[in-house]
Every structure is written in C-alpha cells, then in structure tokens.
Amino acid sequence: MSKYLVTGGAGYVGSVVAAHLLEAGHRVTVLDDLSTGFAEAVPDGAEFVRGRIQDAAEVLDASFDGVLHFAASSQVGESVVDPEKYWRNNVAGSLELVSAMRKAGVRKLVFSSTAAVYGEPDEVPIKETARTSPTNAYGATKLAVDHLITSEAIAHGLAAVSLRYFNVAGAYGRYGERHEPESHLIPLVFQAALGQRPHIAVFGEDYPTPDGTCIRDYIHIADLAAAHLLALDAAESGEHLICNLGNGTGFSVREVIESVKRVTGREIPVQVAGRRPGDPAVLVAAADRAREALGWTPKHPELDRIVADAWEFTLAHRA
C-alpha cells in the first residue's frame, strides 16, 4: 500500500483517479481549492485538504510515495483572453509543486497533460513525436510544465509520466463531468436533450470527413484513470515518459449526437453554424506508446457505453 497526493482531486478526472487509487488499497490525500471542483466529489476514505497547488509544501512529507497532478485552469477560451491566469496557475503553481516534492523527498509524479500541446496536427493519428505547436495559452502552459518535468527528471532524478489526454468523457459511478461554463460536446448535447438549451450547434459540416463534421477521439474516464495507476508503476527515476491517451479511433460530431439520441431516446435539436477558426478536421491519438510502456488497453471504447455512463450521471445530478 502506497500513499499519494492528488492535486485537483475534487475535479472530474482527479476524483475518478482518486477513487481508483483507494479501490486499489492506497492511501490518498486530495489537495483542491474547490475553485472548479466539488467537495462532494472527493471520494470517501480520502483525506481532504482545501488549498492551492502552491500549498503543497504544507502537505507533502516523506510519507508520500508520489503525486498525481491534475490541478490546473483548463478552459481553452478563457486562456486566450486571460493568459496570465493560466501561466500563474498552471506553470508557476506546478513549479511550486515540483519544488515542494524535491524538498520532501517525494520522487514520483504523474502529470495530467493534454493533446492541446500539439495544436493543429500535420498528420493523424498523432504520435508523441509530433510537432508541438499549441494554439492557445492552455496548451502552451501544459507544454511548459512538460518541459519543467523533463528538466527536473534530468537534474534531480524525478520519476515522471505525462499523460496527454484527447477527449475524456463518460462517468464512473457517482463521479462525473460538471463544468461551469460547459464546453465539452457530450454534456452540451445532453443539455439540448433536456431542454436546457434550445439546440446543439454543429460548427461546420463541410470538413473532409465521412459526414462533413469534425472527428475527435473519445476515451472513457475509467480507462483514463486506469492508465494513471499503471503510470505510477512504470515511472523510472531520472526519466520522463510521455504517453498519449486515446482510443485510436474517432467519432464525428454527428455520430455523437446520434449516440445521445439512441441512449436517451430523445430528439436533439441541431443548428448548423460556420466553422470555428482553428478547428482541425480530425484529432485522433496514436496510443501505441501507452500500450507498450504502460501495458494499457482501453476496456470501454464504445461510444454508446461512454454516453450511457455520462447520461446516468447527468440524470442523477440534475438541479
């Protein structure tokens, strides 16, 4: 049994990973300032400390075996208009965390990174060796933290794994997706199904894809969480392993809407709008490295399963 600090453990991904750690028999301390997370999302059995990433030095000591770092500002649109917030929270905060880890002698880190570091890809599926050219401050700050972690591994022997997510969706029991404002497609389609918004906007239907709408790689949150536990086992001193997490296949916007129709039995009002600037036609992960280095294989790749789990959570948490 090991002991781990989970920063951002009251958020969507952090709470599910914390739950998986507890189910595996580990001890968990969650550090979260609840600026976007929810106290009720902290799993039973975890110690909860309300605070910022910068407060990690007050929590960490030699009793911890590692850190799983999810705490970050993560709204792409907001990062464009308020980049200072993202550099302060994501980069400066992570620097404070890594420094606190070194001082406490905690030498293992799993970092929540993102496919946004790649920007508009030159080819798909996207490999970890692809050119990194983020198009917004969110992606840029996550890439900066990856560079920080690499430097720490080389200089001070940190054992680190960065996991670059594509589109995370679904739910795990009582843990699911709640964002304000909401920007992810599946929860937005649910809002249209529930009459909470007049329609779902489809931004462009003239892309070079089978049905003309954008294609994205969706991964079930439970599969994503499992990869983090495997990453803890795979981390090696002095090395920084970077892995994409995705199913390796994609679903179009239209396919997502049709899946929500099947799962909910409801009609979804749709309104077609123009393309959004910078929206690539296809974003799909090449996840071979995660399979080889972590021994990870997604167990829930079916879109209807992802949507059904998310829908069950949404109905249970309707206001």
NULUMTI-902821 format. One record per residue: x, y, z of N, C-alpha, C in turn; residue in one letter; residue number from 1; chain. Coordinates in steps of 0.1 Angstrom, whole numbers, padded with zeros to 4 digits. Example, Ala and Ser with C-alpha at 12.3 -4.5 7.8 and 13.67 -1.06 7.14 Angstrom:
<sites>
   npx   npy   npz  capx  capy  capz   cpx   cpy   cpz res   n chain
  0132 -0057  0078  0123 -0045  0078  0132 -0033  0078   A   1     A
  0128 -0022  0071  0137 -0011  0071  0129  0000  0079   S   2     A
</sites>
This chain:
<sites>
   npx   npy   npz  capx  capy  capz   cpx   cpy   cpz res   n chain
  0008 -0012  0000  0000  0000  0000  0009  0012  0000   M   1     A
  0006  0022 -0009  0013  0034 -0010  0004  0046 -0006   S   2     A
  0011  0058 -0005  0004  0070 -0001  0006  0080 -0012   K   3     A
 -0005  0086 -0017 -0003  0096 -0028 -0011  0109 -0025   Y   4     A
 -0005  0120 -0030 -0012  0132 -0030 -0018  0134 -0044   L   5     A
 -0031  0138 -0044 -0038  0140 -0057 -0042  0155 -0057   V   6     A
 -0035  0163 -0065 -0039  0177 -0066 -0050  0178 -0076   T   7     A
 -0060  0186 -0073 -0072  0187 -0081 -0081  0175 -0080   G   8     A
 -0081  0168 -0069 -0088  0156 -0067 -0103  0158 -0065   G   9     A
 -0108  0170 -0065 -0122  0173 -0064 -0128  0176 -0078   A  10     A
 -0120  0175 -0088 -0124  0177 -0101 -0128  0164 -0108   G  11     A
 -0132  0165 -0121 -0137  0154 -0129 -0127  0143 -0129   Y  12     A
 -0115  0145 -0136 -0106  0134 -0137 -0099  0131 -0124   V  13     A
 -0096  0141 -0116 -0089  0138 -0103 -0097  0130 -0094   G  14     A
 -0110  0132 -0093 -0118  0124 -0084 -0119  0110 -0088   S  15     A
 -0120  0107 -0101 -0121  0093 -0106 -0108  0086 -0103   V  16     A
 -0097  0093 -0106 -0084  0086 -0103 -0082  0084 -0088   V  17     A
 -0086  0094 -0080 -0085  0092 -0065 -0093  0080 -0061   A  18     A
 -0105  0078 -0067 -0114  0067 -0063 -0107  0054 -0067   A  19     A
 -0101  0053 -0079 -0093  0041 -0083 -0082  0038 -0074   H  20     A
 -0075  0048 -0070 -0063  0046 -0060 -0068  0040 -0047   L  21     A
 -0079  0045 -0042 -0085  0039 -0030 -0089  0025 -0032   L  22     A
 -0096  0022 -0043 -0100  0009 -0046 -0089 -0001 -0047   E  23     A
 -0077  0004 -0051 -0065 -0004 -0052 -0058 -0006 -0039   A  24     A
 -0063  0000 -0028 -0058 -0002 -0015 -0048  0009 -0010   G  25     A
 -0047  0020 -0018 -0037  0030 -0015 -0043  0041 -0005   H  26     A
 -0035  0048  0001 -0040  0060  0009 -0039  0072  0000   R  27     A
 -0049  0081  0002 -0050  0092 -0007 -0052  0105  0001   V  28     A
 -0045  0115 -0003 -0048  0129  0002 -0051  0138 -0010   T  29     A
 -0062  0144 -0009 -0067  0153 -0020 -0064  0167 -0016   V  30     A
 -0057  0175 -0025 -0055  0189 -0023 -0062  0196 -0035   L  31     A
 -0072  0205 -0031 -0080  0211 -0041 -0086  0224 -0034   D  32     A
 -0086  0235 -0042 -0091  0248 -0037 -0106  0250 -0039   D  33     A
 -0112  0240 -0046 -0126  0240 -0049 -0131  0251 -0058   L  34     A
 -0121  0257 -0065 -0125  0268 -0074 -0133  0263 -0086   S  35     A
 -0130  0251 -0090 -0139  0245 -0101 -0143  0231 -0097   T  36     A
 -0137  0225 -0086 -0141  0212 -0082 -0153  0212 -0072   G  37     A
 -0156  0200 -0067 -0168  0199 -0057 -0164  0191 -0045   F  38     A
 -0166  0196 -0033 -0163  0189 -0021 -0169  0175 -0021   A  39     A
 -0181  0173 -0026 -0188  0160 -0026 -0182  0150 -0036   E  40     A
 -0173  0155 -0045 -0166  0146 -0054 -0154  0140 -0048   A  41     A
 -0149  0145 -0037 -0138  0139 -0030 -0142  0125 -0025   V  42     A
 -0135  0114 -0029 -0140  0101 -0026 -0140  0098 -0011   P  43     A
 -0149  0091 -0006 -0149  0086  0008 -0136  0078  0011   D  44     A
 -0130  0081  0022 -0118  0075  0025 -0105  0083  0022   G  45     A
 -0107  0093  0014 -0095  0102  0011 -0095  0113  0021   A  46     A
 -0083  0117  0025 -0081  0129  0034 -0082  0141  0024   E  47     A
 -0090  0151  0029 -0092  0163  0020 -0085  0175  0027   F  48     A
 -0077  0182  0019 -0071  0195  0023 -0075  0205  0013   V  49     A
 -0082  0215  0018 -0086  0226  0009 -0074  0236  0008   R  50     A
 -0069  0237 -0005 -0058  0246 -0007 -0054  0246 -0022   G  51     A
 -0045  0255 -0025 -0040  0257 -0038 -0028  0248 -0041   R  52     A
 -0024  0247 -0053 -0012  0239 -0056  0000  0245 -0049   I  53     A
  0000  0258 -0047  0012  0264 -0040  0012  0261 -0025   Q  54     A
  0002  0254 -0020  0002  0250 -0006  0007  0236 -0004   D  55     A
  0012  0230 -0015  0016  0216 -0014  0027  0214 -0004   A  56     A
  0036  0224 -0002  0047  0223  0007  0042  0220  0021   A  57     A
  0030  0225  0024  0025  0223  0038  0019  0210  0040   E  58     A
  0017  0202  0029  0011  0189  0029  0021  0178  0028   V  59     A
  0030  0180  0018  0039  0169  0015  0050  0167  0025   L  60     A
  0053  0154  0028  0064  0150  0036  0069  0136  0031   D  61     A
  0079  0131  0038  0085  0119  0033  0076  0106  0033   A  62     A
  0064  0108  0039  0055  0096  0040  0048  0094  0027   S  63     A
  0048  0104  0018  0042  0102  0005  0051  0095 -0005   F  64     A
  0045  0086 -0013  0052  0079 -0023  0052  0085 -0037   D  65     A
  0042  0095 -0039  0042  0101 -0052  0030  0111 -0052   G  66     A
  0030  0118 -0063  0020  0129 -0066  0013  0126 -0079   V  67     A
  0000  0128 -0080 -0007  0128 -0093 -0013  0142 -0094   L  68     A
 -0009  0149 -0104 -0011  0163 -0105 -0022  0167 -0116   H  69     A
 -0034  0170 -0111 -0045  0174 -0120 -0049  0189 -0119   F  70     A
 -0045  0195 -0108 -0049  0209 -0105 -0044  0218 -0116   A  71     A
 -0054  0225 -0123 -0050  0234 -0134 -0062  0242 -0138   A  72     A
 -0060  0254 -0144 -0071  0260 -0151 -0071  0254 -0165   S  73     A
 -0083  0251 -0170 -0084  0243 -0182 -0094  0247 -0193   S  74     A
 -0099  0259 -0192 -0108  0264 -0203 -0101  0271 -0214   Q  75     A
 -0101  0265 -0226 -0093  0270 -0237 -0097  0284 -0240   V  76     A
 -0110  0287 -0241 -0114  0301 -0245 -0109  0311 -0234   G  77     A
 -0111  0308 -0222 -0106  0317 -0211 -0091  0319 -0212   E  78     A
 -0084  0309 -0216 -0069  0310 -0216 -0065  0320 -0227   S  79     A
 -0073  0322 -0237 -0070  0332 -0248 -0072  0346 -0243   V  80     A
 -0082  0348 -0235 -0085  0362 -0230 -0078  0365 -0217   V  81     A
 -0074  0355 -0209 -0068  0357 -0196 -0056  0348 -0195   D  82     A
 -0046  0350 -0203 -0034  0341 -0203 -0027  0341 -0190   P  83     A
 -0027  0353 -0183 -0019  0354 -0171 -0024  0344 -0161   E  84     A
 -0037  0342 -0160 -0042  0333 -0150 -0036  0319 -0153   K  85     A
 -0035  0315 -0165 -0030  0302 -0169 -0015  0300 -0166   Y  86     A
 -0008  0310 -0169  0007  0309 -0166  0009  0309 -0151   W  87     A
  0001  0317 -0144  0003  0317 -0129 -0002  0304 -0123   R  88     A
 -0013  0299 -0126 -0019  0287 -0120 -0011  0274 -0125   N  89     A
 -0010  0273 -0138 -0006  0260 -0144  0010  0259 -0143   N  90     A
  0017  0270 -0146  0031  0269 -0147  0038  0272 -0133   V  91     A
  0035  0284 -0128  0041  0288 -0116  0036  0279 -0104   A  92     A
  0023  0274 -0105  0019  0265 -0095  0026  0252 -0096   G  93     A
  0028  0247 -0108  0035  0234 -0109  0049  0235 -0105   S  94     A
  0055  0246 -0108  0069  0248 -0103  0070  0247 -0088   L  95     A
  0060  0254 -0081  0060  0253 -0066  0058  0238 -0062   E  96     A
  0049  0231 -0069  0047  0217 -0065  0059  0209 -0067   L  97     A
  0066  0210 -0078  0078  0202 -0081  0089  0205 -0070   V  98     A
  0090  0218 -0067  0100  0222 -0057  0096  0216 -0043   S  99     A
  0083  0216 -0040  0079  0210 -0027  0082  0195 -0027   A 100     A
  0080  0189 -0038  0082  0174 -0039  0097  0171 -0036   M 101     A
  0106  0179 -0042  0120  0177 -0041  0124  0179 -0026   R 102     A
  0119  0190 -0020  0123  0192 -0006  0118  0181  0003   K 103     A
  0106  0175  0000  0101  0165  0009  0106  0151  0005   A 104     A
  0114  0150 -0006  0119  0137 -0009  0109  0128 -0016   G 105     A
  0099  0134 -0022  0089  0127 -0030  0093  0127 -0044   V 106     A
  0096  0115 -0050  0103  0114 -0063  0095  0108 -0074   R 107     A
  0082  0108 -0073  0074  0102 -0084  0062  0111 -0087   K 108     A
  0060  0113 -0100  0050  0123 -0104  0043  0118 -0117   L 109     A
  0029  0118 -0117  0021  0116 -0129  0014  0128 -0131   V 110     A
  0016  0134 -0144  0011  0147 -0147 -0001  0146 -0157   F 111     A
 -0011  0153 -0155 -0023  0154 -0164 -0020  0164 -0175   S 112     A
 -0016  0159 -0187 -0013  0168 -0198 -0024  0167 -0208   S 113     A
 -0022  0172 -0220 -0033  0174 -0230 -0028  0173 -0244   T 114     A
 -0037  0169 -0253 -0034  0169 -0267 -0034  0183 -0273   A 115     A
 -0038  0193 -0265 -0037  0207 -0269 -0023  0211 -0271   A 116     A
 -0013  0204 -0266  0001  0208 -0268  0005  0206 -0283   V 117     A
 -0003  0198 -0291  0001  0196 -0305 -0004  0207 -0314   Y 118     A
 -0015  0214 -0310 -0021  0224 -0319 -0028  0217 -0331   G 119     A
 -0026  0223 -0342 -0032  0217 -0354 -0022  0207 -0360   E 120     A
 -0026  0194 -0360 -0016  0184 -0364 -0012  0184 -0378   P 121     A
  0000  0179 -0381  0004  0177 -0395 -0001  0164 -0401   D 122     A
 -0003  0154 -0392 -0008  0142 -0396 -0015  0135 -0384   E 123     A
 -0024  0126 -0388 -0032  0118 -0378 -0031  0103 -0382   V 124     A
 -0032  0094 -0372 -0032  0097 -0357 -0019  0104 -0352   P 125     A
 -0021  0111 -0341 -0010  0120 -0336 -0001  0111 -0327   I 126     A
  0012  0111 -0330  0021  0104 -0321  0028  0114 -0312   K 127     A
  0034  0109 -0301  0041  0117 -0291  0053  0125 -0297   E 128     A
  0058  0120 -0308  0069  0126 -0315  0064  0137 -0325   T 129     A
  0051  0140 -0326  0046  0150 -0334  0051  0164 -0330   A 130     A
  0051  0173 -0339  0055  0187 -0336  0045  0193 -0326   R 131     A
  0050  0200 -0315  0042  0206 -0306  0041  0221 -0309   T 132     A
  0029  0226 -0311  0027  0240 -0315  0013  0244 -0310   S 133     A
  0011  0245 -0297 -0002  0249 -0291 -0007  0262 -0297   P 134     A
 -0020  0263 -0298 -0027  0275 -0304 -0034  0283 -0294   T 135     A
 -0032  0280 -0281 -0038  0288 -0270 -0029  0287 -0258   N 136     A
 -0032  0295 -0248 -0024  0296 -0236 -0025  0283 -0228   A 137     A
 -0037  0277 -0228 -0039  0264 -0220 -0029  0254 -0225   Y 138     A
 -0029  0251 -0238 -0019  0242 -0244 -0005  0246 -0241   G 139     A
 -0002  0258 -0243  0012  0263 -0241  0016  0261 -0226   A 140     A
  0008  0263 -0217  0012  0262 -0203  0014  0247 -0199   T 141     A
  0005  0238 -0205  0007  0224 -0203  0020  0219 -0209   K 142     A
  0024  0224 -0221  0036  0220 -0227  0048  0226 -0219   L 143     A
  0047  0238 -0213  0057  0243 -0205  0060  0234 -0192   A 144     A
  0049  0229 -0187  0051  0221 -0175  0057  0208 -0179   V 145     A
  0054  0202 -0191  0061  0190 -0195  0076  0193 -0196   D 146     A
  0080  0205 -0201  0094  0208 -0202  0100  0209 -0188   H 147     A
  0093  0215 -0179  0097  0216 -0165  0100  0203 -0159   L 148     A
  0091  0193 -0161  0092  0180 -0156  0104  0173 -0162   I 149     A
  0106  0174 -0175  0118  0168 -0181  0131  0173 -0174   T 150     A
  0132  0186 -0172  0143  0192 -0166  0145  0187 -0152   S 151     A
  0134  0185 -0144  0135  0180 -0131  0140  0166 -0130   E 152     A
  0135  0158 -0140  0139  0144 -0141  0154  0143 -0143   A 153     A
  0159  0151 -0153  0173  0150 -0156  0182  0155 -0145   I 154     A
  0178  0166 -0139  0186  0173 -0129  0186  0166 -0115   A 155     A
  0174  0161 -0111  0172  0156 -0098  0166  0142 -0096   H 156     A
  0165  0135 -0108  0161  0121 -0107  0147  0118 -0105   G 157     A
  0138  0128 -0108  0124  0126 -0107  0119  0115 -0116   L 158     A
  0111  0106 -0111  0104  0096 -0119  0091  0101 -0124   A 159     A
  0089  0104 -0137  0077  0111 -0141  0071  0105 -0153   A 160     A
  0058  0106 -0154  0050  0103 -0166  0040  0114 -0168   V 161     A
  0040  0119 -0181  0029  0128 -0185  0020  0121 -0194   S 162     A
  0007  0122 -0191 -0003  0116 -0199 -0011  0126 -0207   L 163     A
 -0010  0126 -0220 -0017  0136 -0228 -0031  0131 -0233   R 164     A
 -0041  0137 -0227 -0055  0133 -0229 -0060  0139 -0243   Y 165     A
 -0068  0131 -0249 -0076  0136 -0260 -0090  0140 -0254   F 166     A
 -0101  0134 -0258 -0114  0138 -0253 -0119  0129 -0243   N 167     A
 -0119  0133 -0230 -0123  0124 -0219 -0138  0126 -0217   V 168     A
 -0145  0115 -0215 -0159  0115 -0214 -0164  0103 -0205   A 169     A
 -0177  0103 -0203 -0183  0092 -0195 -0183  0096 -0180   G 170     A
 -0186  0086 -0172 -0187  0088 -0158 -0183  0075 -0151   A 171     A
 -0180  0076 -0138 -0176  0064 -0130 -0184  0064 -0117   Y 172     A
 -0195  0057 -0117 -0204  0058 -0105 -0208  0072 -0102   G 173     A
 -0206  0076 -0090 -0210  0090 -0086 -0201  0101 -0091   R 174     A
 -0190  0097 -0098 -0181  0107 -0102 -0182  0110 -0117   Y 175     A
 -0185  0123 -0121 -0187  0126 -0135 -0183  0140 -0138   G 176     A
 -0188  0144 -0150 -0183  0157 -0155 -0193  0168 -0152   E 177     A
 -0188  0179 -0145 -0196  0191 -0142 -0186  0203 -0144   R 178     A
 -0189  0211 -0154 -0181  0223 -0156 -0190  0235 -0158   H 179     A
 -0185  0246 -0153 -0193  0258 -0155 -0183  0270 -0159   E 180     A
 -0183  0274 -0171 -0193  0270 -0181 -0189  0257 -0188   P 181     A
 -0199  0250 -0194 -0196  0238 -0200 -0192  0240 -0215   E 182     A
 -0181  0233 -0219 -0176  0235 -0232 -0174  0221 -0240   S 183     A
 -0177  0210 -0233 -0175  0197 -0239 -0188  0192 -0246   H 184     A
 -0186  0185 -0258 -0197  0182 -0266 -0207  0174 -0260   L 185     A
 -0204  0162 -0254 -0214  0153 -0249 -0223  0160 -0238   I 186     A
 -0217  0167 -0228 -0226  0173 -0219 -0235  0184 -0225   P 187     A
 -0230  0191 -0235 -0238  0201 -0242 -0249  0195 -0250   L 188     A
 -0247  0183 -0256 -0258  0176 -0263 -0268  0172 -0253   V 189     A
 -0264  0167 -0241 -0273  0164 -0230 -0282  0176 -0227   F 190     A
 -0276  0188 -0226 -0284  0200 -0222 -0295  0202 -0233   Q 191     A
 -0291  0200 -0245 -0302  0201 -0256 -0312  0190 -0254   A 192     A
 -0308  0178 -0251 -0318  0168 -0249 -0328  0171 -0237   A 193     A
 -0323  0178 -0227 -0331  0181 -0215 -0338  0194 -0216   L 194     A
 -0337  0201 -0228 -0343  0213 -0229 -0337  0225 -0222   G 195     A
 -0324  0223 -0218 -0317  0233 -0210 -0310  0243 -0220   Q 196     A
 -0309  0240 -0233 -0305  0249 -0243 -0314  0246 -0255   R 197     A
 -0316  0256 -0264 -0326  0254 -0275 -0321  0244 -0285   P 198     A
 -0308  0243 -0287 -0303  0234 -0297 -0288  0231 -0294   H 199     A
 -0283  0222 -0302 -0268  0220 -0302 -0263  0225 -0315   I 200     A
 -0252  0233 -0314 -0246  0239 -0325 -0236  0229 -0331   A 201     A
 -0237  0227 -0344 -0227  0220 -0352 -0218  0229 -0360   V 202     A
 -0206  0231 -0356 -0197  0241 -0362 -0190  0235 -0374   F 203     A
 -0197  0236 -0386 -0192  0232 -0398 -0196  0218 -0402   G 204     A
 -0201  0216 -0414 -0205  0203 -0419 -0199  0201 -0433   E 205     A
 -0187  0208 -0435 -0181  0207 -0448 -0166  0203 -0447   D 206     A
 -0163  0196 -0436 -0149  0191 -0434 -0147  0178 -0443   Y 207     A
 -0135  0175 -0446 -0132  0163 -0453 -0132  0151 -0445   P 208     A
 -0144  0148 -0440 -0147  0136 -0432 -0159  0129 -0437   T 209     A
 -0162  0117 -0434 -0173  0110 -0440 -0187  0117 -0439   P 210     A
 -0190  0124 -0428 -0203  0131 -0427 -0201  0146 -0427   D 211     A
 -0189  0151 -0429 -0186  0165 -0430 -0184  0172 -0417   G 212     A
 -0185  0165 -0406 -0183  0172 -0393 -0170  0167 -0387   T 213     A
 -0165  0174 -0377 -0152  0171 -0371 -0152  0158 -0364   C 214     A
 -0141  0151 -0364 -0139  0139 -0357 -0129  0140 -0345   I 215     A
 -0133  0135 -0334 -0125  0135 -0322 -0124  0122 -0315   R 216     A
 -0113  0120 -0308 -0110  0107 -0301 -0116  0108 -0287   D 217     A
 -0126  0099 -0284 -0132  0100 -0271 -0127  0088 -0263   Y 218     A
 -0123  0090 -0250 -0118  0080 -0241 -0127  0080 -0228   I 219     A
 -0131  0068 -0224 -0139  0066 -0212 -0130  0070 -0200   H 220     A
 -0136  0078 -0191 -0129  0083 -0179 -0123  0071 -0170   I 221     A
 -0130  0060 -0170 -0125  0048 -0162 -0112  0043 -0169   A 222     A
 -0112  0042 -0182 -0100  0038 -0189 -0088  0048 -0187   D 223     A
 -0092  0061 -0187 -0082  0071 -0184 -0076  0069 -0170   L 224     A
 -0084  0067 -0160 -0080  0066 -0147 -0071  0054 -0145   A 225     A
 -0074  0043 -0152 -0066  0030 -0151 -0052  0033 -0156   A 226     A
 -0051  0042 -0166 -0037  0045 -0171 -0029  0052 -0161   A 227     A
 -0035  0060 -0152 -0027  0067 -0142 -0021  0057 -0132   H 228     A
 -0028  0047 -0128 -0023  0037 -0119 -0011  0029 -0125   L 229     A
 -0013  0026 -0138 -0002  0019 -0145  0010  0028 -0146   L 230     A
  0008  0041 -0148  0019  0051 -0149  0027  0051 -0137   A 231     A
  0021  0050 -0125  0028  0050 -0113  0038  0039 -0112   L 232     A
  0034  0027 -0117  0042  0015 -0117  0053  0017 -0128   D 233     A
  0051  0024 -0138  0060  0025 -0150  0071  0036 -0148   A 234     A
  0068  0045 -0139  0077  0056 -0137  0091  0052 -0132   A 235     A
  0102  0057 -0139  0115  0053 -0136  0123  0066 -0132   E 236     A
  0132  0065 -0122  0140  0076 -0117  0148  0082 -0129   S 237     A
  0148  0095 -0130  0156  0102 -0140  0150  0102 -0153   G 238     A
  0138  0096 -0155  0131  0096 -0168  0118  0103 -0168   E 239     A
  0115  0109 -0179  0102  0115 -0181  0095  0109 -0193   H 240     A
  0086  0100 -0191  0078  0093 -0201  0066  0101 -0205   L 241     A
  0064  0103 -0218  0052  0110 -0222  0043  0100 -0231   I 242     A
  0031  0099 -0228  0022  0090 -0235  0009  0097 -0238   C 243     A
  0004  0095 -0251 -0009  0099 -0254 -0019  0089 -0249   N 244     A
 -0031  0094 -0245 -0042  0085 -0241 -0054  0088 -0250   L 245     A
 -0058  0078 -0257 -0070  0079 -0266 -0073  0065 -0271   G 246     A
 -0084  0063 -0277 -0089  0050 -0282 -0082  0047 -0296   N 247     A
 -0076  0057 -0302 -0070  0055 -0315 -0080  0055 -0327   G 248     A
 -0093  0057 -0323 -0103  0059 -0334 -0111  0071 -0330   T 249     A
 -0118  0076 -0339 -0126  0089 -0336 -0140  0087 -0340   G 250     A
 -0148  0097 -0334 -0162  0098 -0337 -0165  0112 -0341   F 251     A
 -0174  0113 -0351 -0177  0127 -0356 -0188  0133 -0347   S 252     A
 -0189  0146 -0348 -0200  0154 -0341 -0213  0148 -0343   V 253     A
 -0216  0144 -0356 -0229  0138 -0359 -0231  0125 -0352   R 254     A
 -0220  0117 -0352 -0221  0104 -0346 -0223  0105 -0331   E 255     A
 -0218  0115 -0324 -0220  0117 -0310 -0235  0121 -0308   V 256     A
 -0240  0130 -0316 -0254  0134 -0315 -0263  0122 -0317   I 257     A
 -0260  0113 -0326 -0269  0101 -0329 -0268  0092 -0317   E 258     A
 -0256  0091 -0311 -0254  0082 -0300 -0263  0087 -0288   S 259     A
 -0263  0100 -0286 -0271  0106 -0275 -0286  0103 -0277   V 260     A
 -0290  0104 -0290 -0304  0101 -0293 -0307  0086 -0290   K 261     A
 -0298  0077 -0293 -0301  0063 -0290 -0301  0060 -0275   R 262     A
 -0292  0066 -0268 -0291  0063 -0254 -0302  0070 -0246   V 263     A
 -0306  0082 -0249 -0316  0090 -0242 -0330  0087 -0247   T 264     A
 -0332  0083 -0259 -0345  0082 -0265 -0351  0096 -0268   G 265     A
 -0343  0106 -0268 -0349  0120 -0270 -0344  0125 -0284   R 266     A
 -0352  0135 -0289 -0347  0142 -0301 -0338  0153 -0297   E 267     A
 -0328  0156 -0305 -0318  0166 -0303 -0319  0177 -0313   I 268     A
 -0324  0189 -0309 -0325  0200 -0319 -0310  0204 -0323   P 269     A
 -0308  0205 -0336 -0295  0208 -0341 -0295  0220 -0350   V 270     A
 -0285  0229 -0349 -0284  0241 -0357 -0270  0241 -0363   Q 271     A
 -0269  0241 -0376 -0255  0241 -0382 -0250  0256 -0383   V 272     A
 -0238  0258 -0378 -0232  0271 -0379 -0219  0270 -0387   A 273     A
 -0212  0281 -0389 -0199  0281 -0396 -0188  0274 -0388   G 274     A
 -0178  0271 -0395 -0166  0265 -0388 -0160  0275 -0378   R 275     A
 -0155  0269 -0367 -0148  0278 -0358 -0133  0279 -0362   R 276     A
 -0127  0290 -0361 -0113  0292 -0365 -0104  0282 -0357   P 277     A
 -0095  0275 -0364 -0085  0267 -0358 -0090  0253 -0354   G 278     A
 -0103  0249 -0358 -0108  0236 -0355 -0103  0226 -0366   D 279     A
 -0094  0217 -0362 -0089  0207 -0372 -0100  0197 -0375   P 280     A
 -0100  0192 -0387 -0110  0182 -0391 -0110  0169 -0383   A 281     A
 -0098  0164 -0380 -0096  0152 -0373 -0085  0153 -0362   V 282     A
 -0089  0149 -0350 -0079  0148 -0339 -0080  0134 -0333   L 283     A
 -0071  0125 -0336 -0071  0111 -0331 -0057  0108 -0326   V 284     A
 -0057  0101 -0315 -0044  0097 -0308 -0038  0085 -0314   A 285     A
 -0025  0085 -0315 -0018  0072 -0316 -0013  0068 -0302   A 286     A
 -0019  0058 -0296 -0017  0054 -0282 -0008  0042 -0281   A 287     A
  0000  0039 -0291  0008  0027 -0291  0018  0027 -0279   D 288     A
  0023  0039 -0276  0033  0040 -0265  0027  0037 -0252   R 289     A
  0015  0041 -0249  0008  0038 -0237  0006  0023 -0236   A 290     A
  0002  0017 -0247  0000  0002 -0247  0013 -0005 -0244   R 291     A
  0024 -0001 -0250  0037 -0008 -0248  0044 -0005 -0235   E 292     A
  0044  0008 -0231  0052  0012 -0219  0044  0010 -0206   A 293     A
  0031  0012 -0207  0022  0010 -0195  0015 -0003 -0194   L 294     A
  0014 -0010 -0206  0005 -0022 -0206 -0009 -0018 -0205   G 295     A
 -0013 -0007 -0211 -0026 -0001 -0210 -0035 -0004 -0223   W 296     A
 -0047 -0009 -0221 -0056 -0011 -0232 -0070 -0006 -0228   T 297     A
 -0076  0003 -0235 -0090  0008 -0232 -0100 -0004 -0231   P 298     A
 -0108 -0005 -0221 -0117 -0015 -0220 -0132 -0011 -0223   K 299     A
 -0134  0002 -0225 -0147  0007 -0228 -0146  0017 -0240   H 300     A
 -0143  0012 -0252 -0141  0021 -0263 -0154  0025 -0270   P 301     A
 -0165  0018 -0267 -0177  0020 -0274 -0184  0034 -0271   E 302     A
 -0187  0041 -0281 -0193  0054 -0279 -0206  0054 -0271   L 303     A
 -0215  0044 -0274 -0227  0043 -0266 -0225  0040 -0252   D 304     A
 -0215  0033 -0248 -0212  0030 -0234 -0207  0043 -0227   R 305     A
 -0198  0050 -0234 -0194  0063 -0228 -0205  0072 -0226   I 306     A
 -0214  0074 -0236 -0225  0083 -0235 -0235  0078 -0224   V 307     A
 -0238  0065 -0223 -0247  0060 -0214 -0243  0062 -0199   A 308     A
 -0230  0060 -0197 -0225  0063 -0183 -0226  0077 -0180   D 309     A
 -0223  0086 -0189 -0224  0100 -0187 -0238  0105 -0185   A 310     A
 -0247  0099 -0192 -0262  0102 -0191 -0267  0098 -0178   W 311     A
 -0263  0087 -0173 -0268  0082 -0160 -0263  0092 -0149   E 312     A
 -0251  0096 -0150 -0246  0106 -0140 -0253  0119 -0141   F 313     A
 -0256  0124 -0153 -0263  0136 -0156 -0277  0136 -0150   T 314     A
 -0284  0125 -0152 -0297  0124 -0146 -0297  0124 -0131   L 315     A
 -0287  0118 -0125 -0286  0117 -0110 -0282  0131 -0104   A 316     A
 -0276  0140 -0112 -0272  0153 -0107 -0279  0165 -0113   H 317     A
 -0291  0162 -0118 -0299  0174 -0124 -0303  0183 -0112   R 318     A
 -0302  0196 -0115 -0305  0206 -0105 -0320  0205 -0102   A 319     A
</sites>
